Amino acid sequence: MSTEERRTHEEQIAFVTESLEKAEALRKNKEYKEAISLLVEALQYGLEKAQIYYRLGNIYIDGNDLARAEYAYNRALEMEPKFINAMHNLAVVYRRQKKMSLYVKTYKKSQRLSISNPHRTNFNPDEKKKIRGVSRIVFMWLFGGAGFIVLIIWLLLR
C-alpha cells in the first residue's frame, strides 16, 4: 500500500504498528537498512514517534552506528521524557562512546525513573482471563479458609 493509499487514521495506525513489528523482525535478521527505511516511512504519520525513534536507536546500536543511536534515543526522550528503556539504552551508547560522565548521569537517571515509574505490564485477553481465574480461585480458598477458621472458633466457643 503506497503512502497516498493510507488516508484514514486507522490505516495509518495499522501501518505504523505493522512497521514496528516488521522492523523488529528485520533487526533480528540483521537487515538494518530495510528496517530503517521502514521506520523512517512510518515516522511521516506522526504516530508512536517515541517508539519509532527508540526502535531506530536499537537498530543503529546493533549496526554499531553510535552517533545515530544517540540521536534516535534523544529524540525518543524528547517526545516521552519518562521512556525508561530509551534512557537506559542511551546510557549504553554513552558507555560505548567512552563518554563516562554522561553514561553515569544517564544510567543513574534511568534507574531512578524505573524505581519511581514501575513498568506497566500489558497482558493479552487470554492472559487476563487466566489471571482472573487464578485470582478467583485464590480468593475463594482464602475466603473459604477464613470462614472455616471462624466456624471452628465459633463451634469451640459455644
Beta strands, then each sheet from edge to edge (+ up, - down):
end
